[in-house]
Amino acid sequence: MHSPAEAEADACVEELRGALAAHGITLPSLGLDLPAFAARCPVRPLIGLGNCNLLTAKALAAALRKGAA
């Protein structure tokens, strides 16, 4: 069973994945940072954005600039 924090983090990952997809951007390794859940003290989950190629990084930067305008 997922903890509330894990469920919230899962939902956030899916929301981010959908928002990126709306701009034609895919981050294949986007997901939860699992070691964050292994910590002894409860902490806020981390979202791993992962690696991407140069084209994807440029598309992400362009989408963020457009959104900030």
N, C-alpha and C positions, 0 to 999 in steps of 0.2 A: 504494500500500500504506500502511496506517495504521501510525503509530509506536505503540509500546506505550502511551505517554502519551495519544495520541489515542484509541486503542481503549478505554483505561480511562475517559477522559472521556466518550466516547460511551455506554459502559455506565452511567456515573453519571447522565447525562442521562435515559436510558431508565428507570433505577430511580426517579429523582425524578419523572419524568412518570407512572409507574405508581402511585407512592405518592400523588401529588396526585390522580390520577384516582380512587383508592379513596375519596377524600373529596369527590368531585364537583367538583374544581378543575382547570381547564385554564389553563395559561399559554401562549398561542399562540406567543410569541416565545422560549420556552425552548429553549436550544441552546448550542452551543459558541461562545465568543468568538473568532472567527477571527483578529483581529489578534494575539492571544496566540501563535498559531502562526507568525506572521511575524517574531517577535522574533529578533534575532541570537543571543542567548544562550538556551540551552534553559531554559525555565521551566515550572512546573506550569501546565497548561491552566486557563483560567477558564471557568466556566459562566455564561452570560448568562441571568438570570431574566427580563429584559425588562420590559415595561410590562404593567399590568393595570388593569382598572377598579375602582371602589370596592367593588363587590359581591364581586369575586374577592379583593381584598385583605382584606376582612372575613372571608371564608370561610377564607382561608389563616391569618389570625391566630387564628380560632376553632379550627381544626384543630391548630395548634401549641400553643395553650393546653391543649386537651384531651389532647394527647400528653404534655405536661409534667406533668399532674396525676397 
